[in-house]
């Protein structure tokens, strides 16, 4: 079952949050934090793969943002 959110929007918000960190973090850093591969992070950021609710929560914690901000159009800036 597909997640009830816009995968491209969420992926873009993940990318923005990752790059907004000080210092900016790469996909490999996030992949290592989540225990997934770097290509998985790339697919998520491009909106080409589903992200589970559990992973969305883990991503938000790793990036120190609210999971709601990853889902919203206003998103992460």
Secondary structure, DSSP 4 states (H G I P E B T S, - for coil): ---SS-HHHHHHHHHHHHHHSSS---HHHHHHHHTS-HHHHHHHHTT-S---HHHHHHHHHHHTS-HHHHHSSS---
